[in-house]
């Protein structure tokens, strides 16, 4: 689980640095830095919490499959809820006042890019098998021995 959290954090740092260095002539570096920092906190908190829930759900999926599936769905909702809420708020706002149109567009682009990078890293971590600390009360060897004893009896 720790490897996944480190990978997600490093992925967000690289994404934030790349977006921050991108030239946006209509925005000052100060506004870009603040926007990237806030978006990084939003997307990374959702991604890390979802990764924690996913690892936890894998542990229970071997003994309680329905609860494992519910927890996996909750992890997906957790990863998506806060960024989606922020995007909905930005879409509803007119871009006047607190957010200028350029800053609003920059925040939206940064949020979508950060979410997609963290989602990709989450998928790659699952494919690589990280977070597979499944505690199975019956290991395969124990299960094979029980099956063999049952067949011999």
Buried (B, 14 or more C-beta within 10 A) or exposed (E): BEEBBEBBBEBBEEBBEEBBEEEBEEBEEEBBEBBBEBBBEBBBBBBBBBBBBBBBBBBBBEEEEEEBEEBBEBBBEBBBEBBBEBBEEBEEEEEEEEBBEBBBBBBBBBBBBBBEBBBEBBEEBBEEEBBEEEEEEEEEEEEEEEEEEEEEE
